[in-house]
Amino acid sequence: MDDPGLFAEAVLLFAALAAGWVDAVVGGGGLIQLPALLLGLPGAAPAQVLATNKIASIAGTTTSAVTYHRLVHPDLRTAAPMAGFALAGAAAGAASASLLPEARFRPLVLVALVLVAVRTAVSRDLGQQRRPREGQRHRVIAVLFGAAIGFYDGIFGPGTGAFLVFALVGLLGYTFVEASATARIVNAATNLGALLVFIPQGAPLWRLGLAMALANLVGAYLGARMAVARGSGFIRGVFLVVVGVLVLRLGWDVVRELG
């Protein structure tokens, strides 16, 4: 395909920087980065766009995961197996992406996001204090949700970070800071799982993808440090904004399809 041009490339780099920041705080950077790629690369095949997006995203999620690990020290006894199952789920989802139309997912995801937003908004103390549910049951729940959300990320994607954070807060008792730290480890694994499928299939645009990866990395580093410094209240606020934007975007897609 043709080179996107200097202006389009500059816009894509800025989108990657912003996406890295959002992803590091609560997830949801795909709301910015993927639409920017679709607009900036109108001649690219869908697989090329998805593969290039994942190359940029994995740099940011890995950077924020390392930054959170240094500052927050998330529990790797839960995060590591959850990430392993998420990687396998994402690879399976990416391999199945061509078999299941995205239109079938949008109404279900829209309902799920509305429920997540309402639950978070009405429970002001949710994720503010640590209420861990330790033991074998805790880890079983973690790996099951890791595999399920990983599969969802590979096959569709929007809202993956929000679903991870909410599962870690609402079901496993983490604070928003701890949940964001753990979610970035899991999200890095889902990006890797999808890339293992997309790279052979999609012929990613390596030069652009690596440039966006650097921008995403910078945004992720800044976002992770700000999230830790500002605490769970700040993350909760950003979380509600991101979920709200996701609801509006998916709602608009559903309305267009019905019309």
N, C-alpha and C positions, 0 to 999 in steps of 0.2 A: 504494500500500500504506500501512498505518497506520504512524505514527511508532513507532520501537522502544521509546520510553520512556527516562527519564533513567538508570535503573540499567543497562539493556542497552547504552545508548550509552556509558556510562562504561566498561563491560567491553570494548566494542569499541575504544575509544580506548586502553585499556591493552594490549589484544592487538596493536594497530597499533604501539605503542611498542616492545613486546618483539619483534615481527616485524621492525621496522626494525633493531634491534640485531643479531639473528641473521643477517638478510640481509647486513648490512654486513660481518660477520666471515667467514662462509663460505657464505651463501645458505641457503635453507630456511625463510625467514620465513613462507612460505605454509602451513607446518605449523601455525602458530599463527593467522594472520589469516583464512585461508579457512574453516576449521571454525568460528571464532568468528562470522563473518558468516552462515554457514549456520544456526547455532543462534540467533543474535540477530535474524535476519530470516526467520522461518519462512514469512511470506507473500509473500516476494519471488520473482520468477521467476529461474531459474538464470542467465539472461543478465544480469539486474540485479546479482546477487551477483558474478558474474565481472567485470563492468565496474567496479563499485564497488571490488572488491579491487585491480584494476589501477590505478585512480586513486590509491589509497593507496600502492601499491607503487612506482609510478614516481617519486613524490616522494622516497621513501627511497633507491631505487637511484641516482637522479640526485645526491642529496646526498652519498651515500657515494662515488660515482664522482668528484665534484669534490674531496671531502676527500682521498681517496687520491691523486688527481692532484697535489694541492699538496704532499703529504707524501712520496709514493713515486716519482712521475714514471714511471708505466708507459709502455712502449714503444707509442706511438700508431701507429707504422708497422704493427704487428700488430693492436692493439686496434681501430683505426678500420675497416679493411676487415672484420674479424671481426664487429664490431657491425653494419655495413651488411648483411652477409649474414644475420645473426641476425634483424634487423628484418624482412627479406623473408620469412625462414622462419617467423617468429612470425605474421605476417599470413596466410600461407598456411595455417598450422596452425589459427589461429582460425577462418578461413573454412571449414575442413574439419571442425571440431569436431563438428558435428551428424551427419556422415556415418559416423564411426567410433566405436563404443561404447568407453567407458573400460575396460570389463571386459577387453578384449583386451590392453590395455597393461600391466595390473597385474602379471601373472606375469613378463613380460619385464623390466619395470623392477625388480621385486623381485630377480631373479637378478643383474641388472647392478649394483644397489646392494650386494648381498652381496659380489660380486667386488671392487668398489671398496673396501669396508670391509676385506676381508681383505688386499688389496694394500697399503693404507695402513698397516694395523696391523703387518704383518710387515716392512715396509720402513721402519725407524725413521729412516733418513736421507733418505727421500723428501721433497722439497720444502724441505730445510734449507739446501742450497747451490744456487746458480744453475748450471745446466748447459744453457744455451740452445742450441737448434739453429737457427742463423741461416740466412738465404738464402731463395730462392724456395720451396723445399720446406716450410720452416717456415711461410710465409704461406699456402701452399696448404692445408696441414693445418689451420691456424687457421680459414680461411674455410669449409672444408668442415664442420668441427665446429661453427662458429658457425651455419651454415644448418641443420644437422641438429638441434642442441639448441634453436635458435630455433623450429623447426617443432614439436618436442616440447613446448616451453613453451606455444605457442599452442593445441595440441590437447589437452594433458593437464596437465603442469606440475610435479607433485611431484618434487623432487630436481634441478630445473634448475640451481640454484646449485652443488650438489655435483658434478654432471656437468661443469659448466664449470670449476670449480676443479681437479678431477681431471685433465681433459684438458690444462689448462694446466701442471699440475705433471708429470704422468706422460708426456705426449707431447711437450710443448714445452720442458720443462726449467726452468720458473720455480720460484722459492721460493713457499711458501704466501702470503707477504705480497704478492709481485708478482702471483701468480695471483688473489688476492682483489681486488686493485686492478683488474686487467684484466677479471675476471669481472663486476664491478659496472658497468663501461662497457657490456659486452655485454648484461647483464641489463636495464639501462635501455632499451637498444634493443629487446629482446624485449617488454618491457612496452609500449613505444610501438607496436610493430607490432601487438600484440594489441588495444590500445585503438583503433587506426585501424579495426578491424573491429567491436569490441564497442560502441563509442559509438553508431554509427548503428543497430545492432541491439538494443542492450540497455537503452537509457534509464537510464543510471546514476543512482544516488541522489546527486546532486551535493552537497547540504549535508553529509550523513554522510561521503561520500567525501572531501571536502576537509578535514573535521575530522580524519578518520583519516590523511589525507595529512600533516597538520601533525605528528601524533603519530609517524607513521612516520619523518618527516624528522628529528625530534629523536633517536629511537632510532638511526637510521642514522648520524648525526653522532657520537654517543657511541661506537657500535660500531666505526666506522672508526678513530677516534683510539685506542681501546683496542687494536685489532688491531695497529696500527702500533707502538704503545708496547710491547706484550708480545711481538711477533715471531712467527716461523713456528711455534715450538713450541706456543704458545698456540692459534694458529689450527688447527694439526693436531689438538689435543685437542678443540676445539669441533667441528671437522669430523667426527671419529669419533663424537661424541655425536649430532650432527644426523643423520648417516647411519644410526646405530643406531636412532634413533627412527623415521626413515623406513621402515626395514626392518620394524620392529614394526608400524607402522601399515598398510603395504601388505600385510604377511603376514596381519594380522587381516582385512583386506578380502577377500583371496583365500580364506581359510578360510571366511568367511561365505558367499561366493558359491558355494563348492563344497558347503557344507552345505545 
